[in-house]
Amino acid sequence: MLRTALSLLLAFGLIGAACADNADLDIDKVNGSIHVPDNATAGKLTTVNGSIHIGANAHTQGAETVNGGIDVAAGSTVASLETVNGGIHLAEKTRVAKTVEAVNGSITLAAGADIAGRASNVNGAIKLDVAHVGGGIETVSGDVTVGANSHVEGGILVNQDSSWFHFGFSRKPRIVIGPHATVQGTLTFKREVELYVSDSATIGKVDGAKAVMFSGEQPPAQ
């Protein structure tokens, strides 16, 4: 009965009232999107074939979707985020208490965004803009941009591509560590990459690649 009522509230855009004082209220959907309004509080958000939007200054226990993206508006706090076939975007000053995971999707952190745990994907770019990741970055085929003044703890890992469907061809991921950015821990590359490091950046040990230094805001275009 509670889930039925919640579905009706979602359909009529009234979920803010339902979620306002229900931190443990989980929301499950199939073939539909989930929208949590500004300043609302909810439990875990789960959907299949739908996107998830978390409004500004909202609080949730986490979000998971298959075949959909996740968008977290400014100032919100979530426990964890996970998607398959969809990107994840964290707006300004958002907070993730645990991990952010995407398969076949990008991960983008705007200014002031913070992930306490690991940020990882298989395919898709990972980009930080004056942002922080506390548990390291991991990818297989995605480009990684640690933008100017961003901070990554736990290093960077680019894993070997073990998929069977690339038919012997695989583009080299492009890894860029921008001006005044910091990457603590080892940068480990288990496949060929193009690694560019600003001459004002601070990084740990590099294993498996040779860094190309650059000056200015960004390295030369490919």
C-alpha positions in Angstrom: 0.0 0.0 0.0 2.8 2.4 0.9 4.6 1.8 -2.5 1.3 2.3 -4.4 0.7 5.6 -2.6 4.3 6.6 -3.3 3.9 5.8 -7.0 0.9 8.1 -7.2 2.9 10.9 -5.4 5.7 10.5 -7.9 3.3 10.6 -10.8 1.8 13.9 -9.6 5.1 15.5 -8.6 4.3 15.4 -4.9 7.1 13.3 -3.6 8.6 16.2 -1.7 5.9 16.0 0.9 6.2 12.3 1.1 10.0 12.3 1.5 10.4 15.3 3.7 10.6 13.4 7.0 11.2 9.8 5.7 15.0 9.1 5.6 14.3 5.4 5.6 11.7 5.5 2.8 13.0 3.5 -0.1 11.8 4.1 -3.7 11.7 1.3 -6.2 10.5 1.6 -9.8 10.6 -0.3 -13.1 10.4 1.5 -16.4 10.3 4.9 -14.9 12.4 7.7 -13.5 12.7 8.9 -10.0 12.8 12.6 -9.0 13.6 13.8 -5.5 12.8 17.5 -5.1 15.0 20.1 -3.5 15.5 19.8 0.3 13.8 16.4 0.5 15.0 13.3 2.4 14.6 9.8 1.2 16.0 6.3 1.6 17.5 4.2 -1.2 16.5 5.0 -4.8 16.3 2.1 -7.3 15.0 2.0 -10.8 15.4 0.0 -14.0 15.0 1.7 -17.4 14.8 5.2 -15.9 17.0 8.0 -14.7 17.3 9.4 -11.2 17.4 13.1 -10.3 18.2 14.2 -6.8 17.3 17.9 -6.2 19.4 20.5 -4.5 20.2 20.2 -0.8 18.5 16.8 -0.7 19.5 13.7 1.3 19.2 10.1 0.2 20.6 6.7 1.3 21.9 6.0 -2.2 20.8 5.6 -5.8 21.0 2.7 -8.3 19.7 2.4 -11.8 20.1 0.3 -14.9 19.7 2.0 -18.3 19.6 5.5 -16.9 21.7 8.3 -15.6 22.0 9.8 -12.2 22.0 13.6 -11.6 22.7 15.1 -8.2 22.0 18.8 -7.8 24.0 21.2 -5.8 24.5 20.8 -2.1 23.0 17.3 -1.8 24.3 14.4 0.2 24.0 10.7 -0.8 25.5 7.5 0.5 26.5 5.9 -2.8 25.7 6.0 -6.5 25.7 3.2 -9.0 24.5 2.9 -12.6 24.8 0.6 -15.6 24.5 2.2 -19.1 24.2 5.8 -17.9 26.3 8.7 -16.7 26.6 10.2 -13.2 26.8 13.9 -12.7 27.6 15.6 -9.3 26.8 19.3 -9.2 28.6 21.9 -7.0 29.3 21.0 -3.4 27.6 17.6 -3.5 28.8 14.9 -1.1 29.0 11.1 -1.5 29.7 9.2 1.7 30.9 6.0 0.0 31.5 5.1 -3.7 30.4 6.1 -7.2 30.3 3.3 -9.8 29.3 3.4 -13.5 29.4 0.8 -16.2 29.3 2.3 -19.7 28.9 5.8 -18.4 30.8 8.9 -17.5 31.4 10.4 -14.0 31.5 14.2 -13.7 32.3 16.2 -10.6 31.6 19.9 -10.5 33.4 22.4 -8.3 33.4 21.4 -4.7 32.0 17.9 -5.2 33.4 15.3 -2.9 33.4 11.5 -3.1 34.7 9.9 0.1 35.3 6.5 -1.5 36.3 5.3 -4.9 35.1 6.6 -8.3 35.1 3.8 -10.9 33.8 2.9 -14.3 34.5 0.6 -17.2 33.8 2.9 -20.2 33.2 6.6 -20.1 35.2 9.7 -19.1 35.9 10.6 -15.5 36.3 14.3 -14.9 37.0 16.4 -11.8 36.7 20.2 -11.7 38.1 21.5 -8.4 36.8 18.4 -6.8 37.9 15.6 -4.4 37.9 11.8 -4.5 39.1 10.1 -1.3 39.3 6.5 -2.4 41.0 6.6 -5.8 39.9 6.5 -9.4 39.6 3.3 -11.4 38.7 2.7 -15.1 39.4 0.4 -18.0 38.7 2.3 -21.2 37.7 5.8 -20.0 39.6 9.0 -20.2 40.4 10.6 -16.8 40.8 14.3 -16.2 41.9 15.5 -12.8 41.2 19.1 -13.4 43.0 22.2 -12.0 43.1 22.3 -8.2 41.4 18.9 -7.8 42.6 16.3 -5.3 42.6 12.6 -5.5 43.7 10.3 -2.7 44.2 6.6 -3.3 45.9 6.9 -6.7 44.6 6.1 -10.2 44.2 2.6 -11.7 43.6 1.9 -15.4 42.9 -1.8 -15.6 43.7 -4.2 -18.4 41.0 -4.5 -21.1 39.9 -8.2 -20.8 36.8 -7.9 -22.9 36.4 -10.3 -25.8 34.6 -8.0 -28.2 37.2 -5.3 -29.1 38.6 -7.4 -32.0 42.2 -6.5 -31.2 41.6 -2.7 -31.4 41.5 -0.6 -28.4 41.9 3.2 -28.1 44.4 4.4 -25.5 42.8 6.2 -22.6 43.9 9.8 -22.1 44.8 10.7 -18.6 45.3 14.3 -17.7 46.5 15.7 -14.3 45.8 19.4 -14.5 47.5 22.5 -13.0 48.0 22.5 -9.3 46.1 19.2 -9.0 47.2 16.5 -6.5 47.1 12.8 -6.9 48.3 10.9 -3.8 49.2 7.3 -4.2 50.4 5.3 -7.1 49.2 5.9 -10.7 49.0 2.3 -12.0 48.5 1.5 -15.7 47.9 -2.1 -16.8 47.4 -1.1 -20.4 48.8 1.6 -22.7 47.6 5.1 -22.0 48.5 8.7 -22.9 49.5 10.3 -19.6 49.9 14.1 -19.4 50.9 15.8 -16.2 51.0 19.6 -15.6 54.3 20.9 -14.5 52.6 22.4 -11.4 50.8 19.2 -10.4 51.8 16.9 -7.6 51.6 13.1 -8.2 52.8 9.9 -6.7 54.7 7.0 -8.3 53.8 6.2 -11.9 53.8 2.5 -12.8 53.2 1.3 -16.3 53.4 4.6 -18.3 55.6 7.6 -19.0 54.3 11.0 -18.1 54.4 13.8 -20.6 54.8 17.1 -18.9 52.9 20.2 -20.1 52.5 23.8 -19.1 49.5 26.0 -19.3 45.9 25.0 -18.7 45.8 21.8 -20.7 48.0 19.5 -22.8 48.0 19.7 -26.6 44.9 18.3 -28.3 45.1 14.9 -29.7 
